[in-house]
C-alpha cells in the first residue's frame, strides 16, 4: 500500500518549514553580530573564544558556541533547497482533486 499523497505533501511541507526556521535563526545570529560590529562595536562581547575582554557593560553578548560555521550555514542552505524541491515535486505529483484539498507551495526563489 502506498503512502497517502496528502500525508506525504504535509510531511514534506513540515520538513521545509522546519529548515526555514533554522535558516532564519542563523540569519538572525549573523545579522545581530553584523549590526553591532557596524554600529556598536564597543558594546559587543564574545564569549567562549579564549579571549579576555576588558570589563564593560555589553549590550550584546555572543556565545561563540552558538555561532554557526560556514559549513553549518552551507549545510542548512543545501537542506533548504532539497526540502523546497521535495515540496514542489510532491505537490506536482498530486492529483488535480488532491490539489484542491491543500495549499499550493509558496516557495520564494
Order of alpha helices (4+ residues) and beta strands (2+ residues): alpha-beta-beta-alpha-alpha
